[in-house]
Amino acid sequence: MALEVKTWGGGATASSLSFRRSLNPVTSNRVVQPTPLALRRRFVTMASAVKRSPKRLKYNAPRFTKRINNSISLLYVEIDPLAADSWKLDPVVDLLRQGAVGVIPTDTVYGMVCDPKNQSAIERLRRSACLTECFLPPLSILCRSFQDIDTYTTGFPRGTGQGLSNIFRAVKQCLPGPYTFILTASKALPKQCTKYGTSNSRFASRKSVGVRVPDDAVCQAILEKFGAPLISTSVKSPKENEWIIDPVLIADVYGAEGLDFVVDAGIRIADPSTVVDMTGSIPRIIRQGKGPKQRWMVTEEDAAKEKD
């Protein structure tokens, strides 16, 4: 399969080909300004390039790209949102198996992913996602099925404090879907995946992890081809609580931070998953997102009213 590679390194040529666009201040439920369709069509390629960042020079982890004229190429794959041309994903899966870090679509926003069994890849993912180098975002697991969830967690509780005896049946109505369920982590989950927070607190550890089964054809095709779950974190802009929904802009912002590939399945809507904490007696929504509230879930407001 032939790949077309475009690069830029400096001078007038670099300026004319750069993906860089301004980031408009937005709230957590608004979007970063998407790329105009006419501009996006200029980059209908299987691969594109980004400049190398001096910040990466202190890290010795390998990067799965080709050096061309002192630039670093980035694998950029455009694919049909329904994964009709899923053969294009084969190079992406090969890179993941070698320990690469890249960005793929989900049923909510784009996610930065890597192999959960590759420690160096997890560290590279954290460095790439942490643009300020002072905050480690919590990681979640993109799963193919409930069997994957059982591998890295102790599973869903048998019941709730609300008298719901079969929580598993209720959860099955939500997955695949735009939900992240926080469950107690099992010993199979690498300790690196439980670190989060700021360096001032020496990166706190948690005994739980978020799990997802995205309802997205491209994401599921990647997981099936890879044959295992992937560690993931949402792709945000350098500004807090802003998601980057344009994959071309993601390549521009994160390419120089150590990204190896981007899978472009179109512009997303800035609506993240609904996060539900299942580690307590009652399933509690800690972030309302795309997934609607179910009758067996409670919000922070509901919990506060019960205490009153």
C-alpha positions as CSV (number, residue, x, y, z in Angstrom):
1,M,0.0,0.0,0.0
2,A,1.5,3.3,-1.1
3,L,1.6,6.2,1.4
4,E,1.9,9.8,0.4
5,V,4.0,11.8,2.8
6,K,4.1,15.6,3.2
7,T,6.6,17.3,5.4
8,W,7.5,20.8,6.5
9,G,10.5,21.9,8.4
10,G,11.2,25.6,8.3
11,G,11.2,28.8,6.3
12,A,8.5,29.8,3.9
13,T,7.7,26.2,3.0
14,A,7.0,25.3,6.6
15,S,4.7,28.2,7.1
16,S,2.7,27.4,4.0
17,L,2.1,23.8,4.9
18,S,1.6,24.1,8.6
19,F,-1.6,22.7,10.1
20,R,-1.5,25.4,12.9
21,R,-4.7,27.3,13.5
22,S,-5.8,29.5,16.4
23,L,-7.6,28.0,19.4
24,N,-10.6,30.0,20.3
25,P,-11.5,30.1,24.1
26,V,-14.5,27.9,24.7
27,T,-16.2,26.2,27.7
28,S,-16.2,22.5,28.3
29,N,-19.3,22.0,26.2
30,R,-18.2,24.1,23.3
31,V,-15.9,23.2,20.5
32,V,-12.5,24.3,19.3
33,Q,-12.9,26.1,16.0
34,P,-13.0,23.3,13.3
35,T,-11.1,23.4,10.1
36,P,-13.0,24.7,7.0
37,L,-13.8,21.9,4.7
38,A,-11.9,23.6,1.8
39,L,-8.8,23.7,3.9
40,R,-9.1,20.1,5.0
41,R,-9.4,18.9,1.4
42,R,-5.8,20.2,0.8
43,F,-4.6,17.4,3.1
44,V,-6.4,14.4,1.7
45,T,-3.4,12.1,2.3
46,M,-2.5,8.9,4.0
47,A,0.4,10.5,5.8
48,S,1.4,14.0,6.8
49,A,4.3,15.5,8.8
50,V,5.0,17.6,11.9
51,K,8.1,19.4,13.2
52,R,10.1,17.8,15.9
53,S,9.8,19.4,19.3
54,P,13.0,20.1,21.3
55,K,11.1,19.0,24.4
56,R,11.2,15.5,23.1
57,L,15.0,15.3,22.8
58,K,15.4,14.4,26.5
59,Y,13.3,11.2,26.0
60,N,14.8,8.1,24.5
61,A,11.6,6.3,23.7
62,P,11.4,5.3,20.0
63,R,9.1,7.0,17.6
64,F,7.6,5.2,14.7
65,T,8.0,7.7,11.9
66,K,10.4,8.5,9.1
67,R,12.9,11.3,9.2
68,I,12.7,13.5,6.0
69,N,14.9,16.6,5.7
70,N,15.2,17.1,9.5
71,S,11.4,16.7,9.9
72,I,9.4,13.9,11.5
73,S,6.6,12.4,9.5
74,L,3.3,11.5,11.1
75,L,1.1,8.7,9.8
76,Y,-2.2,10.4,9.0
77,V,-5.0,8.0,7.9
78,E,-8.3,9.3,6.5
79,I,-11.0,6.7,6.8
80,D,-14.8,6.3,6.2
81,P,-16.7,6.9,9.5
82,L,-18.4,3.6,9.0
83,A,-15.1,1.8,8.5
84,A,-16.0,0.6,5.1
85,D,-12.3,0.9,4.2
86,S,-11.0,-0.6,7.4
87,W,-7.9,-2.0,5.5
88,K,-6.4,1.4,5.9
89,L,-6.1,0.7,9.6
90,D,-3.6,-2.2,9.2
91,P,-0.5,0.1,9.5
92,V,-2.0,1.8,12.6
93,V,-2.5,-1.6,14.3
94,D,1.1,-2.6,13.4
95,L,2.4,0.6,15.0
96,L,0.3,0.0,18.1
97,R,1.8,-3.5,18.5
98,Q,5.3,-1.9,18.3
99,G,4.5,0.5,21.1
100,A,3.3,3.6,19.2
101,V,1.1,6.3,20.5
102,G,-1.7,7.8,18.4
103,V,-5.1,9.3,18.1
104,I,-8.3,7.4,17.1
105,P,-12.0,8.4,17.0
106,T,-14.6,7.2,19.5
107,D,-18.3,7.7,19.7
108,T,-17.7,10.9,21.7
109,V,-14.4,12.9,21.2
110,Y,-11.0,11.7,19.8
111,G,-8.9,9.6,22.1
112,M,-5.1,9.2,22.5
113,V,-4.3,5.5,22.8
114,C,-1.6,2.9,23.2
115,D,-1.0,-0.7,24.2
116,P,-1.7,-1.1,28.0
117,K,0.9,-3.8,28.2
118,N,3.7,-1.6,26.9
119,Q,5.1,0.5,29.8
120,S,7.2,2.8,27.6
121,A,4.2,3.5,25.4
122,I,2.1,4.4,28.4
123,E,4.8,6.9,29.6
124,R,4.9,8.4,26.1
125,L,1.2,8.7,26.0
126,R,1.2,10.6,29.3
127,R,4.0,12.9,28.1
128,S,2.1,13.6,24.8
129,A,-1.2,14.2,26.6
130,C,0.4,16.4,29.3
131,L,1.3,19.5,27.4
132,T,2.2,21.4,30.6
133,E,4.3,18.5,31.9
134,C,2.8,19.0,35.4
135,F,-0.6,17.2,35.3
136,L,-1.2,13.5,34.4
137,P,-4.8,13.0,33.2
138,P,-6.6,9.9,34.4
139,L,-6.5,7.0,31.8
140,S,-9.4,4.8,30.8
141,I,-9.6,1.5,28.9
142,L,-11.3,1.2,25.5
143,C,-12.8,-2.3,25.5
144,R,-14.2,-4.6,22.8
145,S,-16.6,-6.4,25.2
146,F,-17.5,-7.1,28.8
147,Q,-14.8,-9.8,28.7
148,D,-12.2,-7.1,28.3
149,I,-13.7,-5.2,31.2
150,D,-13.5,-8.3,33.4
151,T,-9.7,-8.6,32.6
152,Y,-8.7,-5.2,34.0
153,T,-11.3,-4.7,36.7
154,T,-13.1,-6.7,39.4
155,G,-16.3,-6.3,37.4
156,F,-19.6,-4.6,38.1
157,P,-21.3,-4.7,41.5
158,R,-24.1,-7.3,42.1
159,G,-26.6,-4.6,43.2
160,T,-27.0,-1.0,44.3
161,G,-28.2,0.7,47.4
162,Q,-31.4,1.6,45.5
163,G,-32.5,-2.0,45.5
164,L,-31.4,-2.7,41.9
165,S,-30.4,-6.4,42.1
166,N,-29.1,-6.9,38.5
167,I,-26.8,-4.0,37.8
168,F,-25.1,-5.9,35.0
169,R,-28.3,-6.2,33.0
170,A,-28.9,-2.4,33.4
171,V,-25.3,-1.6,32.3
172,K,-25.7,-3.8,29.2
173,Q,-28.4,-1.4,28.0
174,C,-25.8,1.4,28.0
175,L,-22.9,-0.4,26.3
176,P,-21.7,-0.1,23.6
177,G,-22.4,3.6,24.2
178,P,-21.1,7.0,25.4
179,Y,-20.5,6.0,29.0
180,T,-17.3,5.6,31.1
181,F,-17.9,3.4,34.1
182,I,-15.4,3.6,37.0
183,L,-14.7,0.2,38.5
184,T,-12.2,-1.2,40.9
185,A,-9.0,-2.1,39.0
186,S,-7.7,-5.7,39.0
187,K,-4.1,-6.7,39.4
188,A,-3.8,-7.1,35.7
189,L,-3.9,-3.3,35.2
190,P,-0.4,-1.8,35.1
191,K,0.3,0.6,38.0
192,Q,1.2,3.3,35.5
193,C,-2.4,3.4,34.4
194,T,-3.6,4.4,37.9
195,K,-1.4,7.5,38.3
196,Y,-2.9,10.9,37.9
197,G,-2.8,14.5,39.2
198,T,0.1,17.0,39.6
199,S,3.7,16.5,40.2
200,N,3.4,18.5,43.4
201,S,1.5,15.6,44.9
202,R,3.9,13.1,43.4
203,F,1.1,11.8,41.1
204,A,-1.6,10.2,43.3
205,S,-2.6,6.6,42.6
206,R,-6.1,5.3,42.5
207,K,-7.5,1.7,42.8
208,S,-10.1,2.3,40.1
209,V,-10.1,2.8,36.4
210,G,-12.6,4.0,33.8
211,V,-13.8,1.5,31.2
212,R,-15.5,2.2,27.9
213,V,-17.1,0.2,25.0
214,P,-17.4,2.9,22.3
215,D,-20.2,2.6,19.8
216,D,-18.0,3.7,16.9
217,A,-17.3,1.6,13.8
218,V,-13.7,2.8,13.3
219,C,-12.8,2.5,17.0
220,Q,-14.2,-1.0,17.2
221,A,-12.4,-2.0,14.0
222,I,-9.1,-0.9,15.5
223,L,-9.8,-2.8,18.7
224,E,-10.8,-6.0,16.8
225,K,-7.7,-5.8,14.6
226,F,-5.5,-5.2,17.6
227,G,-7.1,-8.0,19.4
228,A,-7.0,-6.4,22.9
229,P,-8.1,-3.3,24.8
230,L,-6.3,0.0,24.5
231,I,-5.4,2.6,27.1
232,S,-6.9,6.0,26.3
233,T,-7.3,9.6,27.4
234,S,-9.4,12.3,25.7
235,V,-7.6,14.7,23.4
236,K,-7.8,18.2,24.8
237,S,-6.4,21.6,23.8
238,P,-3.7,23.2,25.9
239,K,-6.6,25.2,27.5
240,E,-8.3,23.3,30.3
241,N,-11.6,21.6,29.7
242,E,-11.5,22.1,25.9
243,W,-11.7,19.2,23.5
244,I,-10.1,19.3,20.0
245,I,-12.6,17.8,17.6
246,D,-10.7,18.4,14.3
247,P,-8.2,15.6,13.7
248,V,-6.1,17.9,11.4
249,L,-5.7,20.3,14.3
250,I,-4.9,17.4,16.6
251,A,-2.0,16.5,14.3
252,D,-0.8,20.1,14.5
253,V,-1.0,20.5,18.2
254,Y,0.1,17.0,19.4
255,G,2.3,15.9,16.5
256,A,5.4,17.6,17.9
257,E,4.6,16.2,21.4
258,G,5.5,12.6,20.3
259,L,2.4,11.5,18.4
260,D,3.0,8.7,15.9
261,F,-0.3,8.6,14.0
262,V,-3.8,10.1,13.7
263,V,-6.9,8.3,12.3
264,D,-9.2,10.9,10.8
265,A,-12.9,9.8,10.7
266,G,-14.2,13.3,10.5
267,I,-14.9,16.2,12.9
268,R,-16.5,15.1,16.2
269,I,-19.0,17.0,18.4
270,A,-17.4,18.3,21.7
271,D,-19.6,16.1,23.9
272,P,-17.5,13.7,26.1
273,S,-18.8,10.5,27.6
274,T,-20.9,10.4,30.7
275,V,-18.7,9.2,33.6
276,V,-20.4,7.0,36.2
277,D,-18.7,6.0,39.5
278,M,-19.7,2.4,40.2
279,T,-17.3,1.9,43.2
280,G,-19.8,3.2,45.8
281,S,-23.2,1.8,47.0
282,I,-25.0,3.9,44.4
283,P,-24.0,4.5,40.7
284,R,-23.1,8.2,40.8
285,I,-22.7,10.5,37.8
286,I,-19.5,12.6,38.2
287,R,-19.6,14.1,34.8
288,Q,-22.7,14.4,32.6
289,G,-21.9,14.0,29.0
290,K,-23.3,12.5,25.8
291,G,-24.9,9.5,27.6
292,P,-28.3,10.3,29.1
293,K,-28.9,9.8,32.8
294,Q,-30.5,6.4,33.6
295,R,-33.1,6.0,36.3
296,W,-30.7,3.9,38.4
297,M,-28.0,6.6,38.4
298,V,-27.8,9.6,40.7
299,T,-26.2,12.9,40.2
300,E,-24.2,15.0,42.7
301,E,-27.3,17.1,43.3
302,D,-29.4,14.0,44.0
303,A,-26.8,12.8,46.5
304,A,-26.7,16.2,48.2
305,K,-30.5,16.3,48.5
306,E,-30.5,12.8,50.1
307,K,-28.0,14.0,52.8
308,D,-30.2,17.0,53.5
